[in-house]
Structure formats: structure tokens, C-alpha cells
């Protein structure tokens, strides 16, 4: 099948799971033809590699930066592109924005924005969920937490897409963007973040960016220079929205197409967290992240040479039948949901995972309360993103009854 079902092809992008299943029936390791690139698809191999950064490195060497219209902008190194020993202290600095106490304090803010967005389309009985909810919600939340002006939401979203493209380390699977436009976007985001950092240094406030720029003087947290801080700020901006948008799209699709699960949740809201976790397992928002093999290393009997690129396939690991019984079935009552790895594993576990889970849980609770009987609006209602990297929707058209019908 793999010869016809080529990694990165349109068929693969729309449904990679037959590829994973066939690969896992063998060694679980797949070498891309004509490339020094290896895919790890089995759960134990993916998790093992994620826990071994000395062999499977996330480090991305610094470039000379980008020149735009005669002006030079330094390279932005985001938090996931560091290895130990630099990575630990810098990640600890960034994690100040996502401590359990701060996540708990965000709940009212997140709930209020969810309610506001739903109020914008509730009476219509129809919604294009991607544009009207899944895209704006995470961007609004992370922008407000960082103290960024909310009138720039659309531009920030464009910036995070460009940053993800530049930082992916594997940008040739999806359609390439115009490099001139990408350079201008890079210059815009660097200038904006640098200006925001300078402002917080001079005028600190209670927002998350101020915590990063001005760590407590009696702490062991690092004091970073301006360029390093831009990288951390860029990490927070992207960690707070890219994966979350995809997750929200997938959650809504699962709610709209799984009537029994939805009815069970209406009767017992205690299962909402399990719904979020099972959706993350079934529809891993980011299907993989790249690593570089630092030494010749054997995985499942396959020798991966030093210098090879290794893709940790989160999407494949979450569908591994050796770890999850009947992995292609959507089952919120399975007992292994805490093992899913949609947010990664190990030292580079997703910074924004706690915030994403909060937004997912509160969104499902609000939908169950306010949008009765959500379902797909027609046979072409769900248009998936054609991407080997991400799992989500370009458009998701839904219809619903604004409120629960009265009992008779």
C-alpha cells in the first residue's frame, strides 16, 4: 500500500492511518525513499525517542537571520529548538505563564470569551465553526494573557502560521509560501515582539509577558537578552493557539458526528475531560515533530545514521494497537487516555497543553448547554486541511437548534 499511499501525498494527508497501520505491522520504522529521513510510528519507539534528547536532538542551529528591505532581523529561536542544558532554564521561564494556579485563574476569562463567540452565531442556527470560533478563541485568549492589543488578532494569527512554517524543520511537505512575503512577516513579528518586550521592561504589568521579561530577582530563572526573549515570546504566542485551534475543530467534529457520546455527556458532564483526551488521541492536532539523530542508533532493528532527520509520529503512536485497544474506534470510556501523546512527551512536552485542555473542556461544556443537536450542515460540510503536519479542518459548517426543545 505504501508505494501508492505515499507519505505526504493528498491521500496520506487526508487519512494517514492506513499508512501507520501497515508500517506498524512491520518494524514501525519507515525510511522516506530518496531521503535520509526516518519515521517512527510505534508508541514505545516514539516515546522512547522523546525521552532521549541526547540521541534525538531538537536543536535547530541558529541561522544568520533574515534581511528585509535592507534591515537585518536576528534568528528567532523558540523554546522547543533548544537542547539541554540551555533548554531547562528557558522552558522554566516560559512556563511561568502556564503554572496550575495561573491556568485556574484563566478559567473565567476563557469562559467569558467562549460565551461571547457563541452568542455571535447562536440565534442563526448555523455556523462555520473554524472561522467563527476555533480560529479566534485561542488567539484572543493568548493575546490577552500576554497583554497584546486585541485589535491585532488577525495579524497575530498570520504571524504564528509563518513562525510555525519557519520553525517546523520540515517545511517541504506542504505548499511553500511566498518567501518575500514570509520575510516581511518575519520582520513584522520580530519588531512587534521586541517592542512589546521593551515596553514590559520599562512598564511591567500583571500579564504573562511581564513575568518572562522580569523574573523574580531572588529566583534561579535566567535573565535573557532581547533576542532570546523574542524567541520565548514567540513560543508563547504559538503554543497558545496553533494546536488549540486544530483541537477545537476536531472536538466539534466529534461532537457533531457521535450522537451517542454527545447524549451521554449531556446526561453526565463528568465525561467531558475524557472526550477531550480521546479526541486528542484520535485526531492528534500536530501529527509529528522532527528530531535529528546525533549518533548511529538502532530502533526496532533499523539502524538510523547520525545526521538523519527523525519524525516522531504522534499521530501514529496514538493509533498503535499495541498500546490502545481498537485504536480506530472513538471511545471516551477507554482506560488508557492518560497515555495519549498528542501534546508530545518528555522535556519538550507542549508549553500550552494546560491552556488548550482548559479551552477544550469549557468549549464542550458551553456547546452542550447552548447548541442543541449540532450536526454537519450538508455532505460537504467538513473540509479537512490537506497537510501531513496537522490534523484539522479548513471549513466546518454546522447547523444546530439554538436551545433544547421543551419536554412534552
C-alpha positions, 0 to 999 in steps of 0.5 A: 500500500505504501508505494501508492499511499505515499507519505505526504501525498493528498491521500496520506494527508487526508487519512494517514492511518492506513499508512501507520497501520501497515508500517506498524505491522512491520518494524514501525520504522519507515525510511522516506525513499530518496531521503535520509529521513526516518519515521517512527510510528510505534508508541514505545519507539516514539516515546522512547525517542522523546525521552532521549534528547541526547540521541534525538536532538531538537536543536535547530542551529541558529541561522544568520537571520533574515534581511528585509528591505535592507534591515537585518532581523536576528534568528528567532529561536523558540523554546522547543529548538533548544537542547539541554542544558540551555533548554531547562532554564528557558522552558522554566521561564516560559512556563511561568505563564502556564503554572496550575494556579495561573491556568485556574485563574484563566478559567473565567476569562476563557469562559467569558470569551467562549460565551461571547463567540457563541452568542455571535452565531447562536440565534442563526442556527448555523455556523462555520465553526473554524472561522467563527470560533476555533480560529479566534478563541485561542488567539484572543485568549493568548493575546490577552494573557500576554497583554497584546492589543486585541485589535491585532488578532488577525495579524497575530494569527498570520504571524504564528502560521509563518513562525510555525512554517519557519520553525517546523524543520520540515517545511517541504511537505506542504505548499511553500509560501511566498518567501518575500512575503514570509520575510516581511512577516518575519520582520513584522513579528520580530519588531512587534515582539521586541517592542512589546518586550521593551515596553514590559521592561520599562512598564511591567504589568500583571500579564504573562509577558511581564513575568518572562521579561522580569523574573523574580530577582531572588529566583534561579530563572535566567535573565535573557537578552532581547533576542532570546526573549523574542524567541520565548515570546514567540513560543508563547504566542504559538503554543497558545493557539496553533494546536488549540485551534486544530483541537477545537475543530476536531472536538466539534467534529466529534461532537457533531458526528457521535450522537451517542457520546454527545447524549451521554455527556449531556446526561453526565458532564463528568465525561467531558475531560475524557472526550477531550483526551480521546479526541486528542488521541484520535485526531492528534492536532500536530501529527509529528515533530522532527528530531535529528539523530546525533549518533548511529542508533538502532530502533526496532532493528533499523539502524538510523545514521547520525545526521538523519532527520527523525519524525516522531509520529504522534499521530501514529503512536496514538493509533498503535494497537499495541498500546490502545485497544481498537485504536480506530474506534472513538471511545471516551470510556477507554482506560488508557487516555492518560497515555495519549501523546498528542501534546508530545512527551518528555522535556519538550512536552507542549508549553500550552497543553494546560491552556488548550485542555482548559479551552477544550473542556469549557468549549464542550461544556458551553456547546452542550448547554447552548447548541442543541443537536449540532450536526454537519450542515450538508455532505460537504460540510467538513473540509479537512486541511490537506497537510501531513503536519496537522490534523484539522479542518479548513471549513466546518459548517454546522447547523444546530437548534439554538436551545433544547426543545421543551419536554412534552 
